């Protein structure tokens, strides 16, 4: 089964939300529907980014899962840029068709 990685740029947190709540909530949103392989928090050029890596049957299912995770995170924080990648061998390739607002 292919592996996918959703990366979200995180902005301001909603009132009452602790920073340590965001990443586990994102992973759990994906875990409810598929196998989650990994999750991580990174800071790139001063911007916090979370990533959730999971499996999906195909690009369509992966995009649906990506939208589900993004919707969950947006209840906790402002979400900026979204990126969905698929793994081919040792490399990640961006899915150009991913539209988080669909």
BATI-422992 format. One record per atom (N, C-alpha, C, CB): x, y, z; atom name. Coordinates in steps of 0.05 Angstrom, whole numbers. Atoms other than C-alpha are relative to their C-alpha. Glycine has a CB too. Example, Ala and Ser with C-alpha at 12.3 -4.5 7.8 and 13.67 -1.06 7.14 Angstrom:
% residues 2
     east    north       up   atome
       18      -24        0       N
      246      -90      156      CA
       18       24        0       C
      -20        1       25      CB
      -16      -24       -1       N
      273      -21      143      CA
      -15       22       14       C
        9        9      -29      CB
This chain:
% residues 102
     east    north       up   atome
       17      -23        0       N
        0        0        0      CA
       18       25        0       C
      -19        0       24      CB
      -17      -24        1       N
       29       69      -18      CA
        1       16       26       C
      -10       17      -23      CB
       -4      -17      -23       N
       55      116       35      CA
       -3       29       -9       C
       28       -5       13      CB
        5      -28        5       N
       34      189       37      CA
        9       17       24       C
      -30        5       -7      CB
       -8      -18      -22       N
       57      249       77      CA
      -15       27       -4       C
       31        5        0      CB
       14      -25        0       N
       13      309       93      CA
       16       19       18       C
      -29       -2       10      CB
      -14      -20      -16       N
       50      372      116      CA
      -17       25        1       C
       28        6      -13      CB
       16      -24       -5       N
       13      431      146      CA
       16       21       15       C
      -26       -7       16      CB
      -12      -22      -14       N
       40      499      166      CA
      -20       10       21       C
        8       24      -20      CB
       17       -7      -23       N
       11      518      234      CA
        4       29        8       C
        5      -19       24      CB
       -1      -28       -9       N
       -7      589      253      CA
       -9        3       29       C
      -17       18      -18      CB
       10       -5      -27       N
      -41      618      314      CA
      -19      -22       10       C
      -14       27        1      CB
       17       20      -12       N
      -74      569      362      CA
      -26       13        8       C
       14      -12       25      CB
       27       -9       -9       N
     -148      575      379      CA
        1        4       31       C
      -22      -21       -7      CB
        0       -5      -29       N
     -163      601      449      CA
       -4      -26       16       C
      -23       20        8      CB
        2       24      -17       N
     -153      547      502      CA
       14      -25      -11       C
      -28       -6        4      CB
      -14       23       12       N
     -113      501      456      CA
       30        2        8       C
       -4       -1      -30      CB
      -29        1       -6       N
      -44      480      481      CA
       15      -10      -24       C
        4      -19       25      CB
      -16        8       24       N
       11      471      429      CA
        3      -30       -2       C
       27       13        1      CB
       -4       29        1       N
       21      398      449      CA
      -24      -16       -8       C
       10       -9       27      CB
       24       14        8       N
      -50      381      429      CA
       -2       -4      -30       C
      -25       15        9      CB
        4       -2       29       N
      -43      396      354      CA
       10      -25      -14       C
       13       24      -11      CB
      -11       23       15       N
        2      340      329      CA
      -14      -26        7       C
       30       -2        6      CB
       15       25       -6       N
      -31      283      367      CA
      -28       -1      -12       C
       -2       -4       30      CB
       27       -1       11       N
      -99      306      343      CA
        1       -5      -30       C
      -13       28        5      CB
       -4        5       28       N
      -74      306      271      CA
        5      -29       -6       C
       23       17      -12      CB
       -6       29        4       N
      -46      236      277      CA
      -25      -17        6       C
       23       -8       18      CB
       23       15       -7       N
     -109      211      310      CA
      -22        2      -21       C
      -12        9       27      CB
       19       -4       22       N
     -153      240      255      CA
        6      -19      -23       C
        0       29      -10      CB
       -7       19       22       N
     -115      198      204      CA
       -2      -29       10       C
       29        5       -9      CB
        0       27      -11       N
     -109      137      250      CA
      -29      -12        2       C
       12        1       28      CB
       27       10       -1       N
     -185      132      254      CA
       -8      -14      -26       C
      -20       23        5      CB
        7       11       26       N
     -186      113      180      CA
       22      -17      -13       C
       -6       22      -19      CB
      -22       14       13       N
     -117       84      163      CA
       23       -5       20       C
        9       15      -24      CB
      -24        4      -16       N
      -49       63      189      CA
       17       25       -2       C
       16      -25      -10      CB
      -18      -23       -2       N
       -6      121      212      CA
       28      -11        4       C
       -9       20       23      CB
      -27       10       -1       N
       67      108      200      CA
       18       17       18       C
       12       -2      -28      CB
      -16      -18      -16       N
       97      170      233      CA
      -13       27        1       C
       29        2      -13      CB
        9      -27       -1       N
       84      241      254      CA
       23       16       12       C
      -27        4       16      CB
      -23      -16       -9       N
      131      299      268      CA
       -7       30        0       C
       25       -5      -17      CB
        1      -29       -1       N
      137      372      285      CA
       27       11       -8       C
       -9       11       28      CB
      -25      -13        8       N
      190      415      250      CA
       -5       30        0       C
       10      -10      -27      CB
        1      -29        3       N
      205      489      248      CA
       18        7      -24       C
        8       15       26      CB
      -14       -8       24       N
      225      516      180      CA
       -2       30       -4       C
      -11      -16      -25      CB
       -1      -30        2       N
      246      589      174      CA
      -19       13       19       C
       -7        8      -29      CB
       16      -11      -21       N
      210      603      239      CA
      -29       -8        0       C
        1       29       -2      CB
       27        9        1       N
      145      569      218      CA
       -3      -28       10       C
      -10        2      -29      CB
        4       28       -8       N
      120      508      255      CA
      -16      -15      -21       C
      -16       -1       27      CB
       13       18       20       N
      100      451      209      CA
       -4      -27       13       C
       16       -2      -26      CB
        4       27       -8       N
       69      385      226      CA
       -2      -18      -24       C
      -25       -3       19      CB
        4       20       22       N
       71      323      183      CA
      -10      -26       11       C
       27       -4      -16      CB
       11       26       -7       N
       32      259      186      CA
        4      -18      -24       C
      -31        2        8      CB
       -5       20       22       N
       54      199      145      CA
      -19      -23        4       C
       29       -9        0      CB
       20       21       -2       N
        1      147      130      CA
       -2      -16      -26       C
      -27       11        8      CB
        4       17       24       N
      -19       92       81      CA
      -28        5      -10       C
        4      -30        6      CB
       26       -3       12       N
      -76       96       32      CA
        0      -18      -25       C
       -7       30       -8      CB
        3       17       24       N
     -103       53      -26      CA
       10       14      -25       C
      -29       -8       -3      CB
       -6      -15       25       N
      -93      108      -78      CA
        1       30        7       C
      -20       -6      -22      CB
       -2      -29       -4       N
      -84      183      -88      CA
      -26       13        9       C
       10       13      -25      CB
       26      -11       -8       N
     -158      197      -81      CA
       -6       -4       29       C
      -22      -13      -17      CB
        5        5      -28       N
     -165      163      -14      CA
       20       16       17       C
        4      -30        6      CB
      -20      -15      -15       N
     -101      197        9      CA
       -9       30        2       C
       27       -2      -13      CB
        9      -28       -1       N
     -129      266      -10      CA
      -23        3       19       C
       -8        9      -29      CB
       22       -1      -19       N
     -193      251       28      CA
       10        0       29       C
      -19      -24       -5      CB
      -11        2      -27       N
     -153      232       89      CA
       15       27        7       C
       20      -23        2      CB
      -14      -26       -4       N
     -110      295       80      CA
      -19       22        7       C
       16        7      -24      CB
       20      -21       -6       N
     -172      339       79      CA
      -12       -4       28       C
      -22       -1      -21      CB
       11        7      -27       N
     -198      303      142      CA
       19       10       21       C
       -5      -30        3      CB
      -20       -8      -19       N
     -133      315      179      CA
        1       31        2       C
       28      -12       -7      CB
       -2      -29        0       N
     -130      388      157      CA
      -25       12       13       C
        2       10      -30      CB
       24      -11      -13       N
     -202      400      179      CA
        1       -3       30       C
      -25      -15      -11      CB
       -3        4      -29       N
     -187      370      247      CA
       19       21       12       C
       10      -28        6      CB
      -20      -19      -10       N
     -125      413      256      CA
      -11       29       -1       C
       26       -2      -16      CB
       10      -28        2       N
     -162      476      233      CA
      -20        7       23       C
      -14        4      -27      CB
       16       -6      -24       N
     -208      469      294      CA
       17        7       24       C
      -18      -24        7      CB
      -19       -5      -22       N
     -146      476      338      CA
       18       24       -6       C
       16      -24        5      CB
      -19      -21        8       N
     -104      526      299      CA
       -5       10      -28       C
       30      -10        3      CB
        0      -10       28       N
      -98      569      237      CA
       19      -18      -16       C
        8       30       -2      CB
      -17       17       17       N
      -72      525      181      CA
        7       16      -26       C
      -15      -27       -7      CB
      -10      -14       24       N
      -30      557      126      CA
        2      -20      -23       C
       26       14        5      CB
       -5       17       23       N
        1      519       69      CA
       -4      -29        6       C
       28        5      -11      CB
        4       29       -2       N
      -17      446       58      CA
       15      -13      -23       C
      -30       -8        0      CB
      -14       14       21       N
       24      396       19      CA
       -4      -30        5       C
       30        7       -1      CB
        4       29       -1       N
       10      323        3      CA
       20      -13      -19       C
      -29       -9       -6      CB
      -20       14       16       N
       66      278      -22      CA
       -5      -30        1       C
       29        7       11      CB
        1       29        1       N
       68      206      -44      CA
       29      -11       -3       C
      -17      -10      -24      CB
      -26       12        1       N
      128      161      -35      CA
        2      -19      -23       C
        7      -14       27      CB
       -7       18       22       N
      158      128      -96      CA
       29       -9        6       C
       -3       13      -28      CB
      -27       10       -7       N
      217       85      -75      CA
       11       17       23       C
       19        2      -25      CB
      -12      -16      -23       N
      264      128      -32      CA
       -7       29        0       C
       30       -3       -1      CB
        5      -29        3       N
      235      195      -54      CA
      -30        7        3       C
        9       10      -27      CB
       27      -10       -2       N
      174      237      -40      CA
       -6       18      -24       C
       -3       16       27      CB
        8      -16       23       N
      136      269      -98      CA
      -27       13        7       C
       -3      -18      -26      CB
       24      -15       -6       N
       83      323      -90      CA
      -23       -8      -18       C
        6       30       -4      CB
       25        6       15       N
       12      307     -110      CA
      -11       27       -9       C
      -21      -16       16      CB
        8      -26       10       N
       -5      367     -154      CA
      -31        3        2       C
        9        4      -29      CB
       29       -2        0       N
      -80      351     -151      CA
      -12        4       28       C
      -11      -25      -12      CB
       11       -3      -26       N
      -87      358      -76      CA
      -11       29        5       C
       21       -7       22      CB
       13      -26       -6       N
     -136      414      -60      CA
      -13       -3       28       C
      -21        9      -22      CB
       11        4      -27       N
     -149      420       15      CA
      -28       11        4       C
       18       12       20      CB
       26      -12       -3       N
     -212      460        5      CA
      -23      -16      -14       C
        0       29      -10      CB
       19       16       16       N
     -247      408      -39      CA
      -19      -14       17       C
       14      -19      -18      CB
